[in-house]
Amino acid sequence: MNVDGIDLNLLAVFEAMSDERSVTRAAARVGLSQPAMSNALARLRVAFGDPLFVRTSQGMMPTRRAREIAVSVAAALDLIRGTLACSNFDAGRSQAVFRISCTDYVEVIYAIRLARLLETEAPNVQVVIRRSQHIFEVPQSQLETGEIDFALGPYALPLPPRSGLTSIPLGEDNLVGIMRRSRSPNRSAGMTIDEFAAGRHVAIYYDGRGPGAIDRILAQRGHKRNVRIAASDFLTAANYAAKTDAITVVPGRLADELSRILPIHIFALPFDIPTLTFSVVWHLRSNQDPAHVWMRQAITRAAKIDDAPKPGGPALRQAHGSTEGRGTKKSVRGKRGAG
């Protein structure tokens, strides 16, 4: 595709169609008549060499190609909007308050780095963290009512059509196992799925109920783990693992962080486990708000700070080295606990 000849307004049309799955609603959203919207959609199809949206009984559903480019188009539009809007927002003098819903994991990996960025760029801006009750579910009602401004978590993208929400990705992570370091590393080297399931486990159920994602994955393989403690968050579970004979499952970046302060040994799980994809989600009504635009760009910049542990960092490379041949795929999501 020749980007020099494309009308950037067509990307807004694409975004509206991705969200609304209806020519009529998408046209109203971008301020076009229905014939003009149909014409713009035809130009998009020519530009991308793909039908992009196909009429079905459930509405105008995106093709595989449309789903592939949806996240990139959203990120590009957000950058353009931010460039235009941020000139009206003085971050250095603002006293804005932003409410963010996230888990303890996201707070350690992303929110703390955001706080460091704000110290230098927006010292008077305040961030209020609200603890997520469900790790994989977007808190849609809280975003709709304005109770929170952003939700950060491992949410499935693209978001459901007509949700009124939009998002951009922040990064990925892989789940790993951890145990107390004083236990022999050989205990985790080459651990079989039977040995893993039989070990004493600390499960993580954010809403206090199971089963979690790990329970479901094991059940699909005919196994049930020996859960001795059901913790409410990753940090608590990691402390149990560091100070008892239990093992638990946490995201790799968090394991890297905690290995600096807790006596833990990190090991790869003895089965394939989907990858966690993290994103920041907000309501469409805030798309053009200068303060909101600046903040979400600050969140994405903070996520890329160099000292953030990456999947495949030292501790995670150690983990994958212990069970060669095991990997990750797709993305993991569920309705209750993570592990």
ZIDANOR-V336093 format. One record per backbone hydrogen bond with DSSP energy under -1.0 kcal/mol. CO is the residue of the C=O (numbers start at 1). NH is the residue of the N-H. If there is no record, write none. Layout:
# ZIDANOR-V336093
CO | NH
CO | NH
This chain:
# ZIDANOR-V336093
2 | 5
7 | 10
8 | 11
9 | 13
10 | 14
11 | 15
12 | 16
13 | 17
14 | 18
15 | 19
16 | 20
17 | 21
19 | 162
21 | 60
22 | 26
23 | 27
24 | 28
25 | 29
26 | 30
27 | 32
33 | 37
34 | 38
35 | 39
36 | 40
37 | 41
38 | 42
39 | 43
40 | 44
41 | 45
42 | 46
43 | 47
44 | 48
45 | 49
45 | 50
51 | 53
52 | 63
54 | 61
56 | 59
59 | 56
59 | 61
61 | 54
63 | 67
64 | 68
65 | 69
66 | 70
69 | 73
70 | 74
71 | 75
72 | 76
73 | 77
74 | 78
75 | 79
76 | 80
77 | 81
78 | 82
79 | 83
80 | 84
81 | 85
82 | 86
85 | 88
86 | 89
89 | 91
90 | 93
90 | 94
96 | 126
98 | 128
99 | 149
99 | 150
100 | 130
101 | 152
102 | 132
103 | 107
104 | 108
105 | 109
106 | 110
106 | 111
107 | 112
110 | 114
111 | 115
112 | 116
113 | 117
114 | 118
115 | 119
117 | 121
118 | 122
122 | 125
126 | 98
128 | 100
130 | 102
138 | 140
139 | 143
140 | 144
141 | 145
142 | 147
142 | 148
150 | 101
151 | 281
153 | 155
153 | 279
160 | 163
164 | 284
166 | 282
168 | 280
171 | 278
173 | 276
174 | 252
176 | 250
177 | 267
178 | 248
179 | 265
180 | 183
184 | 187
185 | 188
185 | 189
188 | 191
192 | 196
193 | 197
194 | 198
195 | 199
197 | 226
200 | 247
201 | 228
201 | 229
203 | 231
204 | 339
205 | 208
212 | 216
213 | 217
214 | 218
215 | 219
216 | 220
218 | 221
218 | 223
219 | 222
225 | 227
226 | 201
229 | 203
231 | 205
233 | 237
234 | 238
235 | 239
236 | 240
237 | 241
238 | 242
239 | 243
240 | 244
247 | 202
248 | 178
250 | 176
251 | 255
252 | 256
253 | 257
254 | 258
255 | 259
257 | 260
258 | 261
258 | 262
262 | 264
263 | 181
265 | 179
267 | 177
275 | 332
276 | 173
278 | 170
278 | 171
279 | 153
280 | 168
281 | 151
282 | 166
283 | 286
284 | 287
289 | 293
290 | 294
291 | 295
292 | 296
293 | 297
294 | 298
295 | 299
296 | 300
297 | 301
298 | 302
299 | 303
301 | 304
302 | 305
305 | 308
310 | 313
313 | 317
314 | 318
315 | 319
316 | 320
317 | 321
319 | 268
319 | 322
322 | 190
323 | 326
327 | 273
330 | 275
337 | 213
